[in-house]
Amino acid sequence: MSINRSVVCLFLVSIGFSAVLCHSWNFLEYLHREPPAPVAKSSPRAVTEGWIEQQVDHYDQNNNETYQMRYFGNDEFYQLGGPIFIYVGGEWEISPGWILGGHMYDMARELNGYLFYTEHRYYGQSRPTPDLSFANLQYLHVNQALGDLAHFIRTKKQEIPGAENSGVILVGASYSATMVTWFRQMYPELINGAWSSSAPLLAQTDFVEYFEVVGESIRTVGGDECYNTIHEAITELESMIEANDFAGVSEKMNLCTTLPNNQLDIWIFFSSLSDLLAWVVQYHWPGDIESHCEVITSQGWADYVKQSFGECWTPNYEEFVEYFSQTSWESGAADVMRQWLFQTCNEYGWYQTSGSPNQPFGSSFPIEFFYQWCTDIYYESFYKESINYNAYITNLNHNGMYPTITNVYSTHGGLDPWRPMGVQEDVNSFAPAFVIPGASHCADLYSISDQDSPEMLASKYRTTTLVKRWLLIF
């Protein structure tokens, strides 16, 4: 079967809409993208690309296979003995921007630090195996990635002149913030501290809280009318489906073909509609939610969906599974999502479902939909009980909401749908946490700005103060 490439995704440009050709499930990749790079403060020539040899399996002494892990470095501020700052890559391909600007860059400039940005195994160009077959994905695990990071730190402290006794600070965003928290727990001797921005720590399969916060954020920023318009439209669509009015639903939502009376296609249809606003809320910047809500309230949900997709679209579960079952590194599935979906099945869950009544997107993409993803994409290697057990083991190994840590500053945005899976109160007196009102996912990673709220500004200053304390710089 050929993949339908006619569907388009919405990208916000200022207060208008600009359509970009992509698959109907491209919003999933957008939700797991590299946070948008900050304004560069140095020339790209300051950054060098490097590769470091890593063990494919850090836990099997009989496995001598290695691979080349990619990273970027910037030594423009480094002075002998200065600290090492590492921005840790997550489920995305790294780019130079995060060591050319942003708050970590500013701290490194002030403290004469060396800047690095490491790429996570299996993402971008860091490829440990010939392909992404299920057998070869066995080495895609957070503990293997943390082993990569430990080897990177040990190696760089030996290679960089004067760095043998340098302090090390890790910075992470979203999943990579989870990594820096767990790294401090597993390898406390290798780093002085970590700044963890928007880290989910609790593995949970039925992540109903995600769309609860999406709904709260829409109501808070976009207003009750926006929330209610979405809720009423989704309720109407669900009623039409219940009445078997598939032709009416398809015409109203501008589908290319009539939505079939098939549970999996119905689930992906409603999931697709909910994710149209998920990415807007997750990466909200002042004006984003407001501009989307203006279209929704003035023109209606149906017109908003039509503008969002730009042309007719086809929510087809069979195509979805076929696409993410591709195992070649050259396939579109290898950009992010085949690997990330594997990690969710194998370690975390975090399936953003309609399991709560306290959100505006109905009840038509339940947890069973996501269990089915794992079963169908990975050839029945995962199923409900195994996926839940995998999440249980992750929490058992990493202590869930109660990590054993010091010298970690955990921050979250008040609008961020990922916030409920992270620590929102101090873990202890040496591991503080702060929720920044009105902020979105990873929004505090950027340089101090006159646009910062008082709470955002205070948190950024606190980050710098804590880093200096961890490095014993006063």
N, C-alpha and C positions, 0 to 999 in steps of 0.2 A: 504494500500500500504506500502511495506517495504521501508525504507530509504536506498538509495544507499550510502554505506560507502567505496566504492572503490577508491574515488578520493583523491588525495594527494595535499598538499600545499607545497610551496617552502619556505625554510628558508635558509638564507645566512649563510654560515660557512666560515669564512675567505674570500677567493676569489673563493670558489667552491660552489657547490650546495649539499644540503642534504634534501632528501624528508622525510616528516613526514605524516603518514596517518591522514586524516581528511576529513571533508565534503568539497564540492566544494565552499561553502560559508564561510568557516572558516576564509578567509581573512578579512571578516567583523569584526569578533571577534578580530583578530590581530590588526586591526586599532583602536580598543577601549580597548586595554589591559592596564594594569598597566605599566607605563614607566619602562624600565629595571632597576632593582635595582642597586645602586652604589656599589662600592667595600666596604665591611664591614670593619670598623675600630675597632670594639669591638666584644667581644664574643656574640653569640646569647643568652647566659644566662643573658645578661644585659636587655633583653626585657621580659616583662610579658604580658600575654594576659588577658584582662578584658572584662566585660560585664556591661552595664548600662541600667537600665529600662527606656524606652521611651514611650511616648504616641503614639499610632497608628495614632491618629488625633489630632494635636495641635490646631485645629481651631473649634472643636466641643466640647463644655463643657459637653455635654450629653453623649459623647463617652468615657467610662472609660477603654477601652481596651489598653493594653500595650504590648510591645515586648522587647526583649533583643538585644541591639545594641553592636556589637563587636568593640574592639579597642585594640591597643598595646600601652604600655608605657615603657619608659626608663628614670630612675631617677639617672643614674650614675654620672651626673654632677651637679645635683640640690643642691643648697644651699638655706637656708631659705630666702624667698623673691625674689628668682631668677625668671626670666621670664618663661612663658609657651609657648612652640613652638608646634603648631599642624599642622601636614601634613594631609590635608583633602583628604579622599578617594573619588574617582569618580565612574565610571561605571565599577568596577572591584572588585575582591576579594583582600583584603589587605594582605601584607606579611611583615615580620619584617624589611626587608632590608632598608627601607627609614628612619628608626630611628637608624640605625647602621652605616650610612655613608651618604655622600652627603653634599651639602653646608649648608642646614639647621642644620644638625648634627654638622657641624664645628662651626656654630654660637652659638649653644646651649652650646657646650663645652667651647667656649671662654667666654660666658656670664653667666655660671653656671645655665643653663636652664633645665627645665623638658621637655622631648620629648614625644609627643603623635602622633598616627596615627589612625584616626577614619574611620570606614567603613560606606559607604552610605547605607541607607535602601534599601532593596530588592536585594542587591548585596552581593556576598560572603556568609557568614553565618548569616547575619543580615536580618532575615525573619519576617516581621510583620504579614503575613497572611498565611493560610494553603497551598495556592497554588497561581499560577500566572494567574488565570482566569481573564477575563476582569473586572468583578465586584470587585475583590480583588486588582486590579492594581490602583484603584482610589486613594489610599494613596501614590502612587509613583509620587511625584511632588517635584520640587526643593524647594518650600517654606516649605514643610514638612521636607525635609532633613536639611534645614537651621534651622528649629525649633529644630531638634535633636541636631544640633551643639550648639545652644544657651543653651539648657539644659545641655549639656555636660560641657560647659565652666563654667556655674554657679555652677554645682555640684563639679567639680574638684577644683575650687578655695576655696570651703568650706572644701573639704576632705583633700587636701594636706597641711601638716603643713607649716605655714608661707606664704601661697599663697594668703591670702585674698586680698592683695593689689598688687599682682604680675601683671606685664604687660603680655599681650597675643598677640602673633604674629601668624597669619595664613599663610600657604603656600599651594598653589594649583597648579595642573598641568592639562592642557587641560580643560575638563569640570569642574573639581574641582577648577581650577583657576577662571572659571566663578563664581563658588559658593563663593569663598572667596571675590571676588569683590562685589557681591551682598550682602554678609553677612555684609561687612563694610557699605554698603548703608542702610541695614535694621536694623542692630544692632550696630551702631557705638560706643555705650557706653560699649560694651563687649570686644572689642579688641583695641589694640593700633595701629595696622597696618597690612597690608597683602602684600605678594609677590605673584603676579599672573603671572604664566609662561604659555604662549600660550593659553590665554583665548579667546574663541569665545563669544562675547557679543550680537551681532545682530542676532536675530532669523530670518531666511530666508529660505523659502522652496526650491527655485531653486538656489542652491549654485553652480553656474557655475564657480565661481572664483577658486574653489578647483582644478579642473584639469587644469585651466589656469596656476596656480602656479606650479603644478606638471610638466607641459610641460616646463615652464620657467626654473625650477630647473634642469630638464634633459638636456636642451640645455646648461645651464650655466656650469654644472658640468660634464656631460657626452659628450657634444659636439653636433654640428649641425648634424653630420652624424647619431648619435643615434636617435635624435628627428625625422629626416627625414625618417629613416628606419621604425620607428614605424608608422608614419603618412602614408607612402606609403602602408605598409602592411594592416593597418586598412581600408584604402580607397579601396584597392583591395578586401578585404573581403566583404565590403559593396556593391561593384559592383557585386560580385558573388551572394550575397543574392538577389539583385535587379533582377539579371538574373535567379533566381530560381535554382542556382547551389548549392543546399544544400549538395549533395553528395560530391562535390569538396571541399566545406568549411569544411565539417566534416573530410574528409581525411587529408586535409592540417593541421587542428588544432588537429588531433589525438583524435577525439571524440569517445566514446564507441559505440554510435549509431548515425544514421544520424539525424542531426538537423532538427526538423520538421518545416514546414512552419506555424509557430505559433508566433504571434507578441510577446507574453510574453517570450517565450523561446529564441527568437532572442534578445530581450532586455537583458535578464540575461546573455546570451552568451557574448555580447559586454561589459556589465558591469563587468563581471568576468575578461575579458582580461585587462581592464583598471586598475582594482584593483591589478593585479599582480605587477604593478610598484608603485601604490599609497602608499603601506606600506613601500616600499624601500625608497621613497622620504621622507615620513612623519617622519620616524625614521632614516634618513640617518646619518651615521657616516663616517668620511673620508675613502674613498675606496669603499663604498657600491654602490652608483650609478655608479661609474666608472667600477666596476667589472661586473655589470649587463649589462651595455652598451657595454662592450667589447664582451660579448657573443652575444648580439643583432647585433652588427655591423660585427662581424667576421663569425657568423653562420646563421644569419637571424632570423626574428621574429618567424617563425614557429618552428624552433629548440629550441629557447628560451622558447616558451610556452610548448613544449614537456618536456624539462628539468625541467621546473617550476612545472608542475603537476606530473611528474615522470612516469605516465602511462595514459591510456585513461581516459577521464573525461566526465561528462554528465551535461550540464547546463539545469536543468529541473525546471521550475518555480513551477509546482505542488508540487514537492518534497520540494522545498524551503518553500512554504507556509505551507505544512503539518508539516515540522520540527519546524518552529517557532510558530505554533499554539499549540504546546504542553504546558500544564499548570502545570505539576508536577515539584516540586523543583529538582527531581532526573533526569529530562530530560536534554539532552545536550543543549537545547534551553535556560535553566535557567542559564547557565554559565555567559552570558552577554546579548545576543542579543534580546531575547524576551522583556526584560525589557527596553533596550535602544531603540529598535524600537518603543515601546510604548511612550517613552518620546519624540522621534522625532515627532510622530504623534500628540501628546497631547500638546507639548510645543514649539518645536524648528524648525522643518524642518531639515535644514542642509543636504539636499539630494544632493549628489555629482553627478551632471548630466553632460550630453554631450551637454548642451544647448548653449555653446559658440563655435564659429569657431576657436578661438585662443588657441587651444590645439590639440594634435596629435591623439586623440582616437575616432574621428569620431562623428557621431550625433545619434547613435543608442541606447542610454539609456536616453531618455528624462524624464522630470519631471513626466509625466503621469505614467511611470513605478513605481515610488515611491509612488504616490498616490494609485496605485493599491495594493501595499504591504499593506498599512494601512487598506484598505477596506477588503482585503481577509484574512489577519491574525487576525484581530479583529472583524470579522463578521459584516462588514458594519457599524460599530460604527463610523468610520472616512470616510471622503470623501473630495474631493478637497476643497470645500468651508470651511468646518470645520477645516481642517488642516491649511489653510492660516489664518483663523480667530484666531486659537490658537496661531500661531506665532505672529500675530498682538497684541494679549493680552499680550504675554510675553514681547514684546518690550514696550508696554504701561506701564506695571507694573514695569519694571526694567530699563527703559530709554535707551535701545538699546546702541548706540555708545556714549551716553552722560550721563553716570552714575553720580549720585550726590555723589561724594566720595572725601575724603582726605586720606592721608597716605596709598595709594595703589601704588605699583610699578608694572607696567604692562610691561612684556618683551615678545618678539616674536623672532623667528628665521627667517632670511631672506628667507630661503628655505622652510619654513613651509607652506603647503597648507591651514592651518587653519588661517593663518595670516590675510587675508582680512576681517574676521568676528570679529576681535578684534581692540582695539584702538591702533594706531601706532604713535600717537602724544600725547603730554602731555594733559591730561584732564584739568588740571589746575596746578598752581605752586606747589600744595601739592599732586598731583597725576601724577607723571611723567611716561613716557612710552619710550621704547627703542627697536628698531629692530636691532638684532645682525647679521651682515652680515655673510653669509655662514653657519649659524646655522640652525638646524632642530627643530622639535617639542619637546619642553621641554628640550632641550639640555643643558640649563644653570643650571639645578638643581644639577649638580654634583660638587664635590669638585674642588677647584682651582687646575689647572694642568699646567705643563710646555708645554702641547699640546694646551692650550687655545690660541686663537687669541688675539691680543691686545684689540679688541672690547669686546670679551667675558670676558677677565680678568677685564677690566674696569667695565663692568656691574656687575660682581660678587662683586667687591669691593664696588661698589655703593649700592648694596643690603645690604651689611653689615653696611655701613655708615647710610643708611636710617633706618634700624632696630634699630640701637643704638640711633638715633635721636628720633624715635617714643617712645622708652623706656626711653628717657631722660638719656641716658648713653653716656658720652662724654670722 
